């Protein structure tokens, strides 16, 4: 494929975030790359979202506004509509880091093109070559991931995962089909902070463990987990915590009792 003829599909997922959608569409409007389509998937918002979509019809190719079953369900709806060679997903409130992003990505080839991102003001960096271990250790944000359309059509987003289906959408084709992953070691997107995977960190760790169980060959998994414990403290944390997540409510209760006892008796002198 001649890179100059590539078309990019930008899928914007939104729900009751009119101000964020306005920022995202403004960012898209500034992009200097002509060969693109913009698809907005709205979950049936009750705010000014539809008005903002109407105001931006000149840059929006297709829009859908209807109830969905969460962000990954909305993203899968977008997959059915895309026509571009490569697809990127933005949440309302996210922005492209500058007007040159698509032109920059256009200089790379790969089944999946990973870029760096800025989240909460901090830059997440990539290596020039990302292994399975790197992906599981670092995680990723889908706003800086460009999927070749045929890869996306085959795998999509596993809606049984509520928090890391986007990570699985990269790891699974790598493990099963040995897809080519190219890395752009520059920021491509500015992500709105406050994502649900950050808020529900314990559930995120459990889903990470589930993904390892499903995708890492059993022959290698035990050695892989041992290697992870030695080389990556974060990975070690979710491996251990995912085994013992059922004791968390008990630990919270014990902490609550300890605080109560401390408050009730802290002024009583010890004889």
C-alpha positions as CSV (number, residue, x, y, z in Angstrom):
1,X,0.0,0.0,0.0
2,X,1.2,3.5,-0.9
3,X,1.2,5.3,2.4
4,X,0.1,8.5,0.7
5,X,-3.2,6.8,-0.1
6,X,-4.0,5.5,3.4
7,X,-7.3,6.5,4.9
8,X,-7.6,6.7,8.6
9,X,-10.9,6.1,10.5
10,X,-11.2,8.1,13.8
11,X,-13.9,6.6,16.0
12,X,-15.0,9.0,18.8
13,X,-16.9,7.3,21.7
14,X,-19.0,9.6,23.9
15,X,-21.7,9.7,26.5
16,X,-23.0,12.8,28.4
17,X,-19.7,14.6,27.9
18,X,-20.6,17.4,25.5
19,X,-17.7,19.7,26.5
20,X,-15.2,16.8,26.1
21,X,-16.7,16.0,22.7
22,X,-16.3,19.6,21.6
23,X,-12.6,19.5,22.5
24,X,-12.1,16.2,20.7
25,X,-13.8,17.4,17.5
26,X,-11.8,20.7,17.6
27,X,-8.6,18.6,17.8
28,X,-9.8,16.5,14.8
29,X,-10.6,19.6,12.8
30,X,-7.0,20.8,13.2
31,X,-5.5,17.7,11.7
32,X,-3.6,18.4,8.5
33,X,-4.1,14.9,6.9
34,X,-7.0,14.9,4.4
35,X,-7.6,11.1,4.0
36,X,-9.7,10.5,7.1
37,X,-13.2,9.8,8.2
38,X,-14.8,10.6,11.5
39,X,-17.4,8.3,13.2
40,X,-19.1,9.4,16.4
41,X,-20.7,6.7,18.6
42,X,-22.9,8.3,21.3
43,X,-24.5,6.2,24.0
44,X,-27.8,8.1,23.9
45,X,-26.6,11.3,25.7
46,X,-29.1,13.6,27.5
47,X,-26.8,16.7,27.4
48,X,-25.8,18.9,24.5
49,X,-24.0,16.1,22.6
50,X,-26.5,15.9,19.7
51,X,-26.2,19.7,19.2
52,X,-22.5,19.5,19.1
53,X,-22.6,16.6,16.6
54,X,-25.0,18.8,14.4
55,X,-22.6,21.7,14.6
56,X,-19.7,19.6,13.3
57,X,-21.5,17.7,10.5
58,X,-18.9,19.1,8.0
59,X,-16.2,16.9,9.6
60,X,-18.3,14.0,10.8
61,X,-18.8,11.2,8.3
62,X,-21.2,9.1,10.3
63,X,-22.8,9.3,13.8
64,X,-24.9,7.0,15.9
65,X,-26.8,7.9,19.0
66,X,-28.4,5.1,20.9
67,X,-28.0,3.2,24.2
68,X,-25.0,0.9,24.4
69,X,-23.6,-1.6,26.9
70,X,-20.5,0.3,27.8
71,X,-17.4,1.7,26.1
72,X,-16.2,-1.5,24.4
73,X,-19.6,-2.2,23.1
74,X,-19.7,1.3,21.6
75,X,-16.2,0.8,20.1
76,X,-17.4,-2.5,18.5
77,X,-20.3,-0.6,17.0
78,X,-17.7,1.8,15.5
79,X,-15.7,-1.2,14.0
80,X,-18.8,-2.1,11.9
81,X,-18.8,1.3,10.3
82,X,-15.2,2.0,9.6
83,X,-13.9,2.0,6.0
84,X,-10.3,3.3,6.6
85,X,-7.1,1.3,6.3
86,X,-6.2,2.1,9.9
87,X,-8.5,2.9,12.8
88,X,-7.9,4.9,16.0
89,X,-10.4,5.3,18.9
90,X,-10.8,8.5,20.9
91,X,-13.0,9.1,24.0
92,X,-14.7,12.4,24.2
93,X,-12.3,14.8,26.0
94,X,-9.2,13.2,24.4
95,X,-7.2,15.2,21.9
96,X,-4.5,14.6,19.2
97,X,-1.3,16.0,20.5
98,X,-0.8,18.2,17.4
99,X,-2.0,18.7,13.8
100,X,0.7,16.4,12.4
101,X,-0.2,13.2,14.2
102,X,-1.7,11.3,11.2
103,X,1.1,12.5,8.9
104,X,3.6,11.1,11.5
105,X,1.8,7.8,11.8
106,X,1.6,7.6,8.0
107,X,5.4,7.1,8.0
108,X,5.1,3.8,9.9
109,X,4.0,0.3,8.7
110,X,2.7,-2.4,10.9
111,X,-0.5,-4.3,11.7
112,X,-0.7,-2.3,14.9
113,X,1.1,1.0,15.3
114,X,1.6,2.0,19.0
115,X,2.4,5.5,20.0
116,X,3.2,7.3,23.2
117,X,0.6,9.3,25.1
118,X,0.2,11.9,27.7
119,X,-2.1,11.0,30.6
120,X,-2.7,13.3,33.6
121,X,0.2,15.5,32.3
122,X,2.7,12.6,32.4
123,X,4.2,11.1,29.3
124,X,4.1,7.3,28.9
125,X,7.1,6.2,26.9
126,X,7.6,3.2,24.6
127,X,10.6,1.2,23.5
128,X,11.3,1.1,19.8
129,X,10.4,-2.6,19.9
130,X,7.7,-3.7,22.4
131,X,7.6,-7.4,23.4
132,X,4.7,-9.2,25.0
133,X,6.3,-8.6,28.4
134,X,6.6,-4.9,27.7
135,X,2.9,-4.6,26.7
136,X,1.8,-6.5,29.9
137,X,4.1,-4.4,32.0
138,X,3.4,-1.0,30.6
139,X,-0.2,-1.2,29.5
140,X,-1.4,1.2,26.8
141,X,-4.1,3.7,26.0
142,X,-6.2,3.0,22.9
143,X,-6.0,6.7,21.9
144,X,-2.5,6.2,20.7
145,X,-3.1,2.8,19.0
146,X,-3.7,2.5,15.2
147,X,-5.1,-0.8,14.1
148,X,-4.9,-2.1,10.6
149,X,-8.6,-2.6,9.7
150,X,-8.4,-6.3,9.0
151,X,-6.8,-7.0,12.4
152,X,-9.5,-5.0,14.1
153,X,-12.3,-6.7,12.2
154,X,-11.0,-10.1,13.2
155,X,-10.5,-9.4,16.9
156,X,-12.4,-6.3,17.9
157,X,-12.8,-5.7,21.7
158,X,-13.7,-8.6,24.0
159,X,-16.7,-7.2,25.9
160,X,-16.4,-9.8,28.6
161,X,-13.4,-7.6,29.7
162,X,-14.8,-4.5,31.3
163,X,-11.5,-2.6,31.9
164,X,-8.7,-3.8,29.7
165,X,-10.3,-5.0,26.4
166,X,-8.2,-2.4,24.6
167,X,-5.0,-4.0,25.9
168,X,-6.3,-7.4,25.0
169,X,-7.0,-6.2,21.5
170,X,-3.3,-5.7,21.0
171,X,-2.0,-8.6,23.0
172,X,-4.3,-11.3,21.4
173,X,-3.4,-10.7,17.8
174,X,0.3,-10.5,18.8
175,X,0.1,-13.9,20.5
176,X,-2.1,-15.7,18.1
177,X,-1.1,-14.2,14.7
178,X,2.3,-12.8,15.4
179,X,1.2,-9.4,14.0
180,X,3.8,-6.8,13.3
181,X,3.8,-4.0,15.9
182,X,5.5,-0.7,15.1
183,X,6.2,1.9,17.7
184,X,6.2,5.6,17.4
185,X,8.4,6.9,20.2
186,X,6.6,10.3,20.3
187,X,3.3,11.3,22.0
188,X,0.3,11.0,19.7
189,X,-2.6,11.7,22.1
190,X,-3.5,13.6,25.2
191,X,-5.8,11.5,27.2
192,X,-8.5,12.8,29.6
193,X,-7.6,11.6,33.1
194,X,-9.9,9.8,35.4
195,X,-10.4,6.6,33.4
196,X,-12.4,3.8,35.0
197,X,-9.5,1.4,34.9
198,X,-7.5,3.7,37.2
199,X,-10.4,4.0,39.6
200,X,-11.0,0.3,39.7
201,X,-7.4,-0.7,39.9
202,X,-8.0,-4.0,41.8
203,X,-10.4,-5.2,39.1
204,X,-7.9,-4.1,36.5
205,X,-5.2,-6.3,38.1
206,X,-7.6,-9.3,38.2
207,X,-8.4,-8.8,34.5
208,X,-4.7,-8.7,33.7
209,X,-4.2,-12.0,35.4
210,X,-7.1,-13.5,33.5
211,X,-5.6,-12.3,30.2
212,X,-2.3,-13.9,31.0
213,X,-4.2,-17.2,31.9
214,X,-6.0,-17.1,28.6
215,X,-3.3,-15.9,26.2
216,X,0.1,-17.0,27.5
217,X,0.9,-20.6,26.4
218,X,0.6,-22.9,29.5
219,X,4.0,-24.3,28.7
220,X,5.6,-20.9,29.2
221,X,3.3,-19.3,31.7
222,X,4.9,-20.5,34.9
223,X,8.3,-19.4,33.8
224,X,6.9,-16.1,32.5
225,X,5.3,-15.3,35.9
226,X,8.5,-16.1,37.7
227,X,10.4,-13.9,35.3
228,X,7.8,-11.1,35.9
229,X,8.2,-11.4,39.7
230,X,11.9,-10.8,39.4
231,X,11.8,-8.1,36.8
232,X,8.7,-6.1,37.2
233,X,7.2,-5.1,40.6
234,X,3.9,-3.9,39.0
235,X,3.3,-7.2,37.3
236,X,4.2,-9.0,40.5
237,X,1.7,-6.9,42.4
238,X,-1.2,-7.8,40.2
239,X,-0.2,-11.5,40.0
240,X,-0.2,-11.7,43.8
241,X,-3.2,-9.5,44.4
242,X,-5.3,-11.3,41.8
243,X,-4.9,-14.5,43.8
244,X,-5.9,-12.9,47.1
245,X,-8.6,-10.4,46.0
246,X,-11.3,-12.2,48.0
247,X,-9.6,-11.2,51.3
248,X,-9.7,-7.5,50.5
249,X,-13.1,-6.9,52.2
250,X,-11.8,-8.6,55.3
251,X,-8.7,-6.4,55.3
252,X,-10.9,-3.3,54.9
253,X,-13.1,-4.4,57.8
254,X,-10.0,-5.0,60.0
255,X,-8.7,-1.6,59.1
256,X,-12.0,0.0,60.0
257,X,-12.1,-1.8,63.4
258,X,-8.5,-0.7,64.1
259,X,-9.4,2.9,63.3
260,X,-12.4,2.7,65.6
261,X,-10.4,1.2,68.4
262,X,-7.7,3.8,68.0
263,X,-10.3,6.6,68.1
264,X,-12.1,5.2,71.2
265,X,-9.1,4.2,73.3
266,X,-6.2,6.4,72.2
267,X,-6.5,8.7,75.2
268,X,-6.5,5.9,77.8
269,X,-3.0,5.6,79.3
270,X,-1.3,2.2,79.1
271,X,-0.4,0.9,82.6
